[in-house]
Amino acid sequence: MISVRKSQERGHANHGWLDSKFSFSFAEYHDPAFMGFRALRVINEDVIQGGGGFGTHGHREMEIVTYVLEGGIAHKDSLGSGGVITPGELQHMSAGTGIRHSEYNASATTQAHMLQIWLLPSKAGVTPSYSQRAFPIAEEHNLLHLLASPEGRDGSLEWVADADLYAAQLDAGTKIEHAFGGRKYGWVQVARGAAVVNGEPLTQGDGVALSEEAEVSILARKDGAEVLFFELG
């Protein structure tokens, strides 16, 4: 079964310094039909103006990743971790029993564009942790790069969620396929460009939920595509 979440149907909030679109209910945007999908709880597409950002705030019992599309995001947290996340890198926090952090546009003059993603943890009460790693997504096209997994396998970041996260940049006309293993659900988010996912044409900002499908098939349309794929339990 396939269910499409169109970009224009997402929640939206514009605070001047921050323009956000919400695939699922978040903050003041609430839609009981879109509270998440399986462990996937939040996909926010954020455009942050130069000098803007999220001041220090706390999280608990959530797996949080940041995927940057443009610019850089400066991170600091209560564990003493810090750095700038740029395109091609994935930042991960296990909030666990509690963590505080801030995220700002690393530039005072140019905008940053990112996806902020939360997943429900598969285990409660873990010790908070932070990790960040670069992946050759832009250099190695037409491949699903494994970014995060419960076991941290194949060089991916290890998280506390019943999910694998992949990303790919595809050349126009290229198709990639991935057979589901032990898990039966998936979500594909089109971060840039346009793609056809299991026969459904999608454009930037669209997402699609996959349930009980044998595989996911992603075909880049003429303008190419950058996609995230979540394999979910």
C-alpha positions as CSV (number, residue, x, y, z in Angstrom):
1,M,0.0,0.0,0.0
2,I,1.2,3.5,-0.9
3,S,0.1,6.8,0.7
4,V,1.5,10.1,-0.7
5,R,2.0,13.2,1.4
6,K,2.2,16.1,-1.0
7,S,4.4,19.1,-0.2
8,Q,1.7,21.7,-0.5
9,E,-0.4,19.8,2.0
10,R,2.2,20.0,4.8
11,G,1.9,22.3,7.8
12,H,3.7,25.6,7.4
13,A,5.0,28.3,9.7
14,N,7.0,31.4,8.8
15,H,8.7,33.3,11.6
16,G,10.8,35.6,9.4
17,W,14.1,34.2,10.4
18,L,12.7,30.6,10.0
19,D,10.4,29.2,7.3
20,S,9.3,25.6,8.2
21,K,7.2,23.0,6.5
22,F,6.0,20.0,8.6
23,S,5.3,16.6,7.1
24,F,3.8,15.6,10.5
25,S,2.2,17.4,13.4
26,F,4.7,19.6,15.2
27,A,4.5,22.6,17.6
28,E,1.3,24.6,16.8
29,Y,0.6,22.6,13.7
30,H,-1.7,19.6,14.6
31,D,-3.4,17.2,12.3
32,P,-4.5,13.9,13.9
33,A,-4.2,12.2,10.5
34,F,-0.5,13.0,10.4
35,M,1.1,12.3,13.8
36,G,4.0,10.3,12.3
37,F,4.5,7.0,10.5
38,R,5.8,4.0,12.5
39,A,8.8,5.2,14.4
40,L,9.2,8.3,12.2
41,R,7.7,11.2,14.2
42,V,9.0,14.5,12.6
43,I,10.3,15.6,9.2
44,N,10.6,19.4,9.2
45,E,12.0,21.2,6.2
46,D,13.6,24.4,7.6
47,V,15.1,27.4,5.9
48,I,17.0,29.5,8.4
49,Q,18.0,33.1,7.5
50,G,21.6,34.3,8.1
51,G,22.2,34.7,11.9
52,G,19.1,32.9,12.9
53,G,18.7,29.7,14.8
54,F,17.3,27.7,17.7
55,G,18.5,28.8,21.1
56,T,19.4,26.3,23.8
57,H,16.5,23.9,24.5
58,G,16.0,20.4,25.8
59,H,14.9,17.0,24.4
60,R,14.2,13.6,26.0
61,E,13.5,10.1,24.6
62,M,13.9,11.0,21.0
63,E,16.4,10.1,18.2
64,I,17.2,13.3,16.3
65,V,19.1,13.7,13.0
66,T,19.9,16.8,11.0
67,Y,20.4,16.5,7.2
68,V,21.7,19.8,5.6
69,L,20.9,20.6,2.0
70,E,22.4,24.1,1.8
71,G,24.8,26.1,4.0
72,G,25.9,25.0,7.4
73,I,24.3,24.5,10.9
74,A,26.4,25.2,14.0
75,H,25.6,22.8,16.8
76,K,26.5,23.0,20.6
77,D,25.1,20.7,23.3
78,S,25.3,19.9,27.0
79,L,27.6,17.0,26.3
80,G,30.3,19.4,25.2
81,S,29.9,18.5,21.5
82,G,30.0,21.1,18.9
83,G,30.7,21.7,15.2
84,V,29.2,22.8,11.9
85,I,27.1,20.3,9.9
86,T,27.3,20.8,6.1
87,P,25.8,19.0,3.1
88,G,27.0,15.4,2.9
89,E,27.1,15.0,6.7
90,L,24.6,13.5,9.1
91,Q,24.3,14.7,12.7
92,H,22.7,12.4,15.2
93,M,21.6,12.8,18.8
94,S,20.2,10.2,21.1
95,A,18.3,12.5,23.5
96,G,17.7,9.6,25.9
97,T,17.4,10.7,29.6
98,G,17.9,14.3,28.5
99,I,20.1,16.6,26.4
100,R,20.2,20.4,25.8
101,H,21.5,21.9,22.6
102,S,21.4,24.9,20.2
103,E,21.4,25.0,16.4
104,Y,22.2,28.2,14.4
105,N,22.8,29.1,10.8
106,A,26.6,29.1,10.7
107,S,26.5,32.1,8.4
108,A,25.4,35.6,9.3
109,T,24.5,36.5,5.8
110,T,23.4,33.5,3.7
111,Q,20.5,31.1,4.4
112,A,20.8,27.5,5.5
113,H,18.4,24.8,4.3
114,M,18.0,21.5,6.3
115,L,15.7,18.6,7.2
116,Q,15.2,18.1,10.9
117,I,14.1,14.5,11.6
118,W,12.9,12.8,14.8
119,L,12.3,9.1,15.5
120,L,10.8,7.4,18.5
121,P,13.5,5.3,20.2
122,S,13.3,1.6,20.4
123,K,14.5,1.7,24.0
124,A,13.9,4.3,26.8
125,G,16.4,5.6,29.3
126,V,19.6,5.5,27.3
127,T,22.5,7.7,28.0
128,P,22.5,10.7,25.7
129,S,25.0,10.7,22.9
130,Y,26.1,12.8,19.8
131,S,27.7,11.8,16.5
132,Q,28.4,13.4,13.2
133,R,29.8,11.8,10.0
134,A,30.4,12.7,6.4
135,F,29.1,10.4,3.6
136,P,30.1,10.5,-0.1
137,I,26.5,11.1,-1.3
138,A,27.4,13.9,-3.8
139,E,30.5,12.0,-5.1
140,E,28.9,8.6,-5.5
141,H,25.6,9.0,-7.3
142,N,22.9,6.4,-8.0
143,L,23.6,4.5,-4.7
144,L,21.6,4.2,-1.5
145,H,24.1,5.3,1.1
146,L,23.3,3.9,4.6
147,L,23.5,6.8,7.0
148,A,22.1,5.4,10.3
149,S,21.1,2.0,11.6
150,P,20.6,0.2,15.0
151,E,23.9,-1.6,14.7
152,G,25.9,1.2,13.1
153,R,26.7,-1.3,10.3
154,D,28.7,-0.5,7.2
155,G,30.1,2.7,8.6
156,S,26.7,4.2,9.4
157,L,25.9,6.1,12.6
158,E,24.4,4.0,15.3
159,W,21.0,5.0,16.7
160,V,18.4,3.6,19.1
161,A,15.6,3.2,16.6
162,D,14.0,0.3,14.7
163,A,14.9,1.9,11.3
164,D,17.6,2.2,8.7
165,L,18.1,5.6,7.0
166,Y,19.5,5.9,3.5
167,A,20.2,8.8,1.2
168,A,20.9,9.1,-2.5
169,Q,21.5,11.6,-5.3
170,L,20.3,10.3,-8.6
171,D,21.2,11.2,-12.2
172,A,18.2,11.9,-14.4
173,G,16.6,8.7,-15.7
174,T,18.4,6.5,-13.2
175,K,16.4,4.0,-11.2
176,I,17.5,2.3,-7.9
177,E,15.7,-0.5,-6.1
178,H,15.8,-1.8,-2.6
179,A,14.1,-5.0,-1.4
180,F,12.6,-4.9,2.1
181,G,14.1,-7.4,4.5
182,G,12.7,-8.1,7.9
183,R,10.9,-4.8,8.1
184,K,7.7,-4.1,6.2
185,Y,7.4,-0.4,6.1
186,G,9.2,2.6,4.5
187,W,9.1,6.3,3.9
188,V,10.7,8.2,1.0
189,Q,11.2,11.9,1.3
190,V,12.1,13.9,-1.8
191,A,14.6,16.5,-0.5
192,R,15.3,18.0,-4.0
193,G,14.3,17.5,-7.6
194,A,11.7,15.0,-8.7
195,A,11.3,11.2,-8.7
196,V,8.9,8.4,-9.3
197,V,8.6,6.1,-6.2
198,N,6.8,2.8,-6.8
199,G,4.9,4.4,-9.7
200,E,4.0,7.6,-7.8
201,P,5.4,10.9,-9.3
202,L,6.8,13.1,-6.6
203,T,8.4,16.5,-6.4
204,Q,10.5,18.3,-3.8
205,G,9.0,18.2,-0.4
206,D,6.7,15.2,-1.2
207,G,6.8,12.1,0.9
208,V,5.4,8.6,0.5
209,A,4.6,6.0,3.0
210,L,5.1,2.3,2.0
211,S,3.3,-0.5,3.8
212,E,3.7,-4.2,3.0
213,E,5.5,-3.5,-0.3
214,A,8.1,-6.0,-1.5
215,E,10.6,-3.3,-2.5
216,V,11.0,0.4,-3.1
217,S,11.8,1.6,-6.6
218,I,13.0,5.2,-7.1
219,L,13.4,6.7,-10.6
220,A,14.9,10.1,-11.0
221,R,12.9,12.4,-13.3
222,K,14.6,14.7,-15.8
223,D,15.8,17.2,-13.2
224,G,17.4,14.5,-11.0
225,A,16.6,13.9,-7.4
226,E,18.0,13.8,-3.8
227,V,16.0,11.4,-1.6
228,L,16.0,10.0,1.9
229,F,14.6,6.5,2.4
230,F,13.6,5.2,5.9
231,E,13.2,1.4,6.2
232,L,10.9,1.1,9.3
233,G,9.8,-1.7,11.5
